[in-house]
């Protein structure tokens, strides 16, 4: 993966290449950045720069055969770990090595993809993946062997926040004192979910969201869009290139989430003192509960963003508002006055609690019904 193909983040590219050129490569690093900011492609490009002895800040100056292996994501000294779960293909003890074909497909088609995209490729939307103790054993085993080409070995752990406690404890000593010429690159969207004992052993690098101009230029080049359309999509993507690509094809899950959200909000408004509308809310909860847990979590995070955008509009911070609802007869400026300082914290807490309970395999129908009834009360709260 060439550094020149990675969008923006020039200061991070320079930092990483200079650290290699100067022979100062930390043995454990944690790349933290929001979805679509390029943490995964940057990590792969960085691994290529190290393993292929590239120089001059680019990945085409070193060992040609090594660079060719990276083009196919098949270098024997580059190891991957990522969240997995049981599926039709793997019935028990799933580990990353069982899913390398699907992993290469994700990297080829959606290098800026998220966990939701990964689970869709695996076809396991109703399950939640993790990096478990079986994976940790595989990592220990892989890194105990000599490197294939006699140089560095790189272990890239994507979505490291999905590592469970047992796996983290098993890897703790290895991350602190890895074998000679062994490098760990952990990638995460939420560093708060990574246990401190792992985090404290890593050098942390924070990736900001991509600039609108960077996304606009990439869309014009990749999809041959005109400047006006590309600029509009770049603004709506909020620094997330993965979302921008989805919006080009009108393939973003956000479009479906928006429909669900607006049905929910309209039912919640009607439900005060209206028994029929309560039935609508219960039916809505049942419908959403039939989807996979990852879809439910993704949807509730979308709802959090929607409420925040409404709050920003209510307080006239319009330059920070990037949502443009597509649903007919729904206007964000008409909804915004119902989201204010007197209810936003409670709404946010209730949504986050629902995500927490769904993550821990609570009954989705009960969780969503409870959330819906609480939302009815909160939306009718008067501002101060």
N, C-alpha and C positions, 0 to 999 in steps of 0.2 A: 504494500500500500504506500503510495508516494505521499510525502508531506505536502506537495503542491496540490494534491487532490482533496486535502482536508480543509474544510471551510474555516476561515478566520483563525482566531487563537494564535496569532503570530508570535506573541510574547512567550507563549508556552512552548511552541515549536523551537524557538531560539534557545530557551532555557534547557530543553531536553537534549538538543543536538550538541550544544556547547558542553554540557556535563559529560557527554560521551567522548567528545573530542579531547576534553581535558583529563579523561581517565577517572572521572569522579561519578561513578554510577552507584546510587544508593541501592542496597540489597532489597529493600522493601518500600514500595511507594503506593500511595492511595490517591487515585484520581477521582475527584468528587465534582459532579456537575449535573445540572438538570437534564431531563430527557431532551435529545436532539441537539446537544451542545458539542458532541463529537468525542466524548471520552474514549469510547471503544475503538473507533478508527485511529485515533491518536496513539493509543496504547499499542496497537498492532504495528503502526508505522515506526514507533519508537523501538519496539522489539526487533523489527527488520533492520533498523539503523545499527543496532548493537550486534546482532547475530551475523549480518552480512558485511561487517566492517566498512560500512558506508561512511562518507565524509562530505565536507562542504555543504552540510545542511540538507542533503537530499538522498533519496534511496535508489540511486541508479549509478553510483560511482564505485561500488565495491565488487563483491563476488557475484558474477552474472548468474551462475547456476543457483546460488542462494536466493537472489532476488526473484528468480523465476519460481522457486518453490513457494515463496511468499505470495506470489500472484495467485497461486492455487490454494493458499492457506494450508500448505502441506509440509511445512518445515519440521523435521523430526525433533528439533530442540525447542520448538514453541509448543507449549502445553496449555490447554484450556480447561477451566472449570466454570460451570454455570448452573443455574437452578434447573432441576429436572424432577420428573415425577413418573409414576407408572403410567403406561399407555398400552394400546393394542400391540405395540411392538415389543415393549419391555414390561413383563408382568410383575417382576419383583426386583428389589435391590438396584434401582436405576442409578446410573452414573453417567457423566458427560460423554465418556468414550462410546456409549451406546448410541449417541445422537450426533455424531460428528458430521454425518451427511446433511442432516437438517440444519446444523450450525453453519456449515459452509454456505448453504442456501440463504440463510439469513444475512450473512456477511456480504454475499454477492448482491442480493436484491435490496436489502434494507440495512446497510451498515450503521445508520442512525436510528434503527428501530428500538422499540421498548420491550418490556417484559410481556405486555399484552400481545404484541406482534409475534414474539417467540412462542408463546403458548398456542397461538393460532396455527403456527407452522406444525407444532407438535400434535395439534388436535386435542388438547387437554384443557380446554377453557374452564371446565367445571372443577378442576383440581388446582391446588397451589403447589408450585415447585419449591424446592429448597436445595441448599448445598449441605448434604448430610454427612454422617460419619463414614459411610461407604466411600463417598467422594474423597474425604480427607485421607482415607487409607490409600486410595489410588494416587493421590497427590504425593504422599510420602514415598510410595513405591516408585513412581515415575522419577522423582528427583533424587532417589538414592542411586540411580544408574548413572554411568558416565555419559557425558554429552556425545551425541552422534558425530559431530564434526570437531570435537576436541576443544570447543570454546565455551561460551556461556550457555546456560539453560534458562529459559524464561517461562514462568508460570503466570498465566493471565487469568484472574478470577473475576468474572463479570457478575454484576449485581451482588457484590460481597455482603450486602446487608441481609441477604437471604440465607446466609450461613447460620446453621443452628448452633447452640451452645456446645454440644458434644463435638461437632466438627471444629469449631473455633478452638476449643481446648486442646484438641489433638494436634492442631497446626501451630499452636502458640510457640513452642520451642523451636520448630522448624523455621518460622518466620523471623524469630529473634536471632537465631544462629544457623542460617542456611549453609548447606555444603558450599565449598569454594565455587565461585563463578556461577552462582544461582541467584536469579532475580525474581522477586515477586512483584507483580503489578495488580493491585486490587482496584476494581472500578465500582463506584457506588453513586446512587442518586441522593441517598439520605444517610449521611455519615453518623447521625444520631442513633441509628439502629445498629451500628457496628459496636461490639463490646469494646470498652476502653482498653483492655489489655492487648487487643489486636491493633487498635488505632494508634496507641502510644508507641508501637514498634515500627510504624510507617512514617515516611516523609509525605506530608499531605500537599496535594496540588489542587487548587480550586479552579474550575472552569466556569467562566461566566456564560450566560445565554448568548447566542449569536446576535450580532448587530443586524438591524433590518436591512442595511445596505448590502451586507455579505449574503444574506438569504436571497434578496432581490436579484443580485448578480448571478448567483448559482441557479436560480429558477430560470432566468433568461437564457443561460447557457445550456442547461440540462433539458429544458422543456420547450425552448424556443418561444417563450411568452413575450408579449410586448411589455414595455416598462411599466405602464399603468396597472395592468393586471398583476404583474409580478410584485409591484410595490404594495398593492392591496393585500395580497396573500401573505407577503412578508410581515405586514403589520398585524394581521390576524393570527399569525403563527406564534407571536410573543417569544421570539428568540429560539423556537423549536423547529429545526429543519425537518424532522420526521413528520411533524404536523403539517408543515408547509407542503411537503410532497403529497400527503393525503388530500389536502385541500385542492391541489391541482386536478386530481381525478375525482373530486367530490366523493372521496372514498373514506373520509375521516369518520371514525366512530362517533366523533362529536356531533355529527348531523343526526344520528339516531338518538344519541343522548339528549340532544336539544328537544327532540319531539317528546321523549319520556318526561323530561323536566317540565315542559310547558303543560302537558296533560296533568302532571302532579300538582303544579302550582295552581292551575285553574280549579282543580277539584278541591284543593286545600282552602282556597278563597270561598268556595261555595259551601264548604262543610260546616261553617259556624251556624248552628241551629237548624241544620238541614240533614235529616237522616239519610235521604237518598244519596247525597253527596258523600256521606261516610262510606256507603256501599261502594261508590266509585273508587275511593281511596283504598279500600280493602282489596278490590279487584286489581287495582294498579299494583299494589304490593305483591299480590300473588303472581302477576305477570312478570314483574322484575325478578322475583324469587326463583322463577323457572330458568333464568339465565345462569351462566357460570359465576362462580365466586369472584374470579378476576374481573369479569365484566361488571359485576355489582360494585366492586371497589373502585374500578376505573370511573364508573358512572357517578358515584358519590363524590369522588375528587373533582369531577367535572362540575357537579352542583356547587361545591365549595367555591370554585373559580367563578361560577356564574353569579353567586351572591356577592362575592368581592367586587366584581365588575359593576354590579348594580349599585353597591355602596359608593364606589368611586364616582359613578355618574351622579348619584344623589348629592354628593358633596362637590360637584362641578370640577372634578379632576379629569376632565374629558380627554386630555392628551394621554392618559394612562389606560383609557378604555379601548380594548382591541376587539371585543366581541361584537359581531354583527349577526344577530339572529336571522335565520332564513325562514322561520315559520310565519305563515301569512297571519296578519292581524295581531301579531305580538310585537310590541315595541318596548325596547329596553328602558327608554326614558319614562314610559308610563308605569312600568313595574318598579323602577328605582326608588320612588318615594316610600315604598313599603319596607325597604331595607335601610336601616339607620342605626345609630349608635346605641339605641335602646334594645335592639334585638339581635344584632349581628354576632355578638360574642356567644350568645346562647345557641343561635342557629349553627354557628361553626362548631361549638362543642358537641352538639347533638349529632352532627354529621360525622365528626371524627370518632365519636363513641360508636356509631353504627359501623364504621369501617373497621374499628378495633374488634368488635364482636363478630363481624363476618369473617375477618381474618382468622379468628379462633374457632371457626366452624359452628357458630351459633345458628339458630333457626332463622334463616333469611326472611321468611314470611312474617314471623313475629317481630323481628328487628325493624323491618321496613314499615310494618303497620304502626308500630309504636312511634317511629320517627315521623310518619305522616300525620298522626293525630297531634303530636307535639308541634309540628310545623304549622298546623291550622291555628293553634293558639298564638304562636310567635309572629305569624304574618299579620295578625290583627292587633299586635301590640302597638300602642300609639307612641310616636316620637316624643321626646321631652319638649 
